Amino acid sequence: MTDIIGVNGKEIKSEKKSKKDFALELLNSIKEKISEGENLESCFILLKIDGQYLRYSTGTDNVMEDIAQLELLKHDLLNRMTEAKI
């Protein structure tokens, strides 16, 4: 089953759609959120396409906040990995 976290923090699960379809939907949703907001503070996007990791980000104003975001993402991924083993 495909697990992808949406912009609202909820998991999107489906066996019918490919990861590529979900990624495109997620990017469209992100685009809408960026357009609706007044001030984008930071953005990190990590993709793995054809075995290669591609990294995209806005400039950084506060390195410690960015590191904290990455630590939260790491924590979330480790929790999901642990839940998948149960």
N, C-alpha and C positions, 0 to 999 in steps of 0.2 A: 504494500500500500504506500502511496506517495504521501509524504508529510511535508508541508510547506507552511511557514508562518506568514500570515497576511499582515498588512500594515496595522490592523487593529489588535494584533497580538494573538489572535485565535488561529488554531491550526486548520488548514484546508486539507481534506482527505478525499481522495478519489482513486479508483482503479481505472476509470475510463479515459482520463486525460493524461497526456504525457507530461513529463517534467518541463519540457520545452513550452507546452501550452500554458502550464501554470506559471512559469517564469514570465511569459509575455503578458498574462493577465496581471501578475503582480507588478510588473513594471508600469503597465497602464494605470493601475491603482495608485502607485507611487507618484506618477506624473500628475494625476489629479490632485493628490494631497499637496504636492509642491505648489501647484498653480493656485490652490485655495488659500494656502498659508501666506502670511505677510513676510516672514523672515526665516529662510532656511539657514540653520546654524551649522549643520555638518551633514555629510552624506558619505557612506561607505558602501560599495557594492563589490562583492566577490563572486565571480562566476567560474565554473569549471566547464569548459567546452572542448570537446575532442581531446580530453586528457590534459589540457593546459589551463592553469589558473590565470584569470584576468582580473586585475584590481583597478577599481576606479574610486576616486574620492575627491571631495572638495578640499580646498586648503584648510589647514588647521589653525585655529586661533588659541585653543587651550588643549595642549597635549595631554594633560592629566584627565580631562573629561573624555577625550577620545580613547585613552587607555581604559578608563572605567567602562565605557560602552563595549569595548572589545572583551573585557573580563566578564561582563554580563552575558554577552553572546556565548562565550566559552562555557560559562556555567549552564546556560540553557541547553547547549548542545550536549554537554556531558550528562545532564539530567535526562534528555531525550534518549541518549544512547543507553543509559541504565534502564529506563522504562522499557525499551525495545527488547532487552534481554530477559525481562521477567515473563 
